[in-house]
Structure formats: C-alpha cells, structure tokens
C-alpha cells in the first residue's frame, strides 16, 4: 500500500513538472555541477528501480523517470525509447507525448513532433490551451496554414476558447504572420 501511494505521488509530481507544453524547456548548458550529479543519481536510482520493478505500473513509472532524467541531462535521444515504453502502457500519457513532441521539434523533425502533438490534440484540445497553441505552432512551422486555422476556429467555438478570447486572437495573429 505504501509503495502504491509513493508511486501515485511521484507520478503526480512528474506530471505537474512536465505537463507544461513546450513552454517547459530544460536548459542543461548552465546546470551547476551539483545539480547535474543529483540528476545523474536520480537516473541511476530509476534504472535500478526499473530493473527491480515487479509490476507493469512500476516499470512504466520508472521508464518515465528514466526518460525524464535523460531529458533533463540533455540526452534526448536516449530518453525516446523509455518514453515510447510508457506509451505502450498509456497511449495518451500527456507528459510523455509533450516531451516527445519537444524532443523531435528541437531536433528539427517537425513532422515527427506533429505525430505526438496530434495525439495530444485529439485527446486534450478541449482541456489544455497549450495543446492548441503547440499544435498551431508546429503546423505553421510545417507550412500547414489551413490546418492551423481550422484548429483556432475550433478553439474559438469551444468553452476553452470562449474563456480566453485574447489567447485565440494571439493564435490568429500568429497565423497571419505565417502567411
């Protein structure tokens, strides 16, 4: 029971830390040595816990932690297979999809980033404004102006958009700049 509570708590914390869309960017270039060593220890602990996991839930949680720590340490390519493993257990895991979209976008692979962002959009577009803005940004980056416009039009019609008209206007302005 205690282990289940710990897993639930850790999952909640990690979700909060990573579920900020691409506004959450990890800059490891200026990371103090002490902090880098701390993250390396977190990674080592997660790898050990992953090997000793007794359930799929524990293994998935540790796979997420391993991916996250690799990402924090700037090892994006190494994070990918662990994040993909999490998606085998939960195909709409918000933080994982967000982080994979970010990894591929920063690697210049916009179409691959769009695949993950589309999964986020399909599931969460009515709940999270950043899912809409991230999708629009990637579509514009890929030259898909009409698709980006459709997303903003849809956003303007749902409660999320009606509660944030300035957000919708800002997205329309981004589309106009891209034309």
C-alpha positions in Angstrom: 0.0 0.0 0.0 2.8 2.4 0.9 4.6 1.7 -2.3 1.4 2.4 -4.3 0.9 5.7 -2.6 4.6 6.6 -3.3 4.1 5.7 -7.0 0.9 7.7 -7.2 2.6 10.7 -5.6 5.7 10.5 -7.8 3.5 10.2 -10.9 1.6 13.3 -9.9 4.7 15.3 -9.2 6.3 14.3 -12.5 3.1 15.0 -14.4 3.0 18.5 -13.0 6.6 19.1 -13.8 6.4 18.0 -17.4 2.9 18.9 -18.4 3.6 22.5 -19.3 3.7 22.1 -23.0 6.8 23.2 -24.8 7.0 26.2 -22.5 8.9 23.9 -20.2 12.4 23.8 -21.7 15.2 22.2 -19.9 18.4 24.1 -20.4 21.3 21.9 -19.3 24.1 24.2 -20.6 24.2 26.2 -17.4 23.3 23.4 -15.0 25.5 23.6 -11.9 27.7 20.5 -11.4 26.0 19.6 -8.1 22.6 19.6 -9.8 23.9 17.6 -12.7 25.3 15.0 -10.3 22.0 14.9 -8.5 20.1 14.2 -11.7 22.6 11.5 -12.6 21.9 9.9 -9.2 18.2 10.1 -9.8 18.8 8.4 -13.2 20.9 5.7 -11.6 18.2 5.1 -9.0 15.5 5.0 -11.6 17.5 2.5 -13.7 17.9 0.2 -10.6 14.2 0.6 -9.7 13.3 -0.2 -13.4 15.3 -3.5 -13.2 13.7 -4.4 -9.9 10.1 -3.4 -10.9 7.6 -6.1 -10.0 4.5 -4.7 -11.9 3.9 -3.1 -15.2 2.8 0.1 -13.4 6.1 0.3 -11.5 8.1 -0.4 -14.7 6.1 2.3 -16.6 6.7 4.8 -13.8 10.4 4.1 -13.8 10.6 4.2 -17.6 9.1 7.7 -17.4 11.6 8.7 -14.7 14.5 7.4 -16.8 13.3 9.2 -19.9 12.7 12.4 -17.9 16.2 12.3 -16.3 17.8 11.7 -19.7 15.9 14.7 -21.0 17.0 16.9 -18.1 20.6 15.8 -18.7 20.2 16.8 -22.3 20.3 13.2 -23.6 17.2 13.5 -25.6 17.8 10.6 -28.0 18.4 8.2 -25.0 15.1 9.4 -23.5 13.0 8.3 -26.5 12.8 4.5 -26.1 11.9 4.9 -22.4 9.1 7.4 -23.3 7.9 5.0 -26.0 7.7 2.2 -23.5 5.5 4.4 -21.3 3.2 4.9 -24.3 2.8 1.1 -24.5 1.1 1.2 -21.1 -0.7 4.6 -21.6 -1.0 5.7 -25.2 -2.2 9.2 -24.2 0.3 9.9 -21.4 0.3 13.7 -21.5 3.8 14.4 -20.2 5.4 11.8 -22.4 3.6 13.0 -25.6 4.6 16.6 -24.7 8.2 15.7 -24.1 8.5 13.5 -27.3 7.0 16.4 -29.4 9.5 18.7 -27.8 12.4 16.4 -28.4 11.6 15.9 -32.1 10.8 19.6 -32.6 14.2 20.7 -31.2 15.9 18.0 -33.4 14.3 19.7 -36.4 11.9 16.8 -37.1 8.7 18.8 -37.2 6.6 16.0 -38.9 7.6 13.5 -36.2 6.8 16.2 -33.5 3.4 16.7 -35.1 2.6 13.0 -34.8 2.9 13.2 -31.0 1.3 16.6 -30.8 -1.7 15.3 -32.9 -2.2 12.6 -30.3 -2.2 15.3 -27.6 -4.6 17.5 -29.5 -7.0 14.6 -30.3 -7.3 13.8 -26.6 -6.9 17.1 -24.8 -7.7 20.1 -27.1 -10.8 21.0 -25.0 -8.9 20.9 -21.7 -5.5 22.5 -22.2 -4.8 25.7 -24.1 -1.2 24.9 -24.6 -2.1 21.8 -26.6 -3.9 24.1 -29.1 -1.0 26.6 -29.3 1.6 24.0 -29.6 -0.3 22.3 -32.4 -0.8 25.6 -34.2 2.9 26.5 -33.8 4.0 23.1 -35.3 1.5 23.2 -38.1 2.7 26.7 -39.0 6.3 25.5 -38.8 5.4 22.8 -41.3 3.6 25.2 -43.6 0.1 23.9 -42.9 -1.6 27.2 -42.5 -5.1 26.0 -43.4 -4.9 23.2 -40.7 -3.7 25.7 -38.1 -6.6 28.0 -38.9 -9.1 25.1 -38.5 -7.7 24.4 -35.1 -8.0 28.1 -34.0 -11.5 28.2 -35.5 -12.5 25.1 -33.4 -10.9 26.6 -30.3 -12.9 29.8 -30.8 -16.1 27.8 -30.7 -15.5 25.7 -27.5 -15.6 26.8 -23.9 -11.8 26.9 -23.5 -11.5 29.4 -26.3 -14.5 31.5 -25.2 -13.0 31.8 -21.8 -9.7 33.0 -23.3 -10.5 35.3 -26.3 -7.1 37.0 -26.2 -5.4 33.7 -26.5 -7.5 32.9 -29.6 -6.7 36.3 -31.1 -3.0 35.7 -30.4 -3.1 32.4 -32.3 -4.9 34.1 -35.3 -2.1 36.8 -35.3 0.5 34.0 -35.4 -1.3 32.6 -38.5 -1.4 36.0 -40.2 2.3 36.4 -39.6 3.0 33.0 -41.2 1.1 33.8 -44.4 
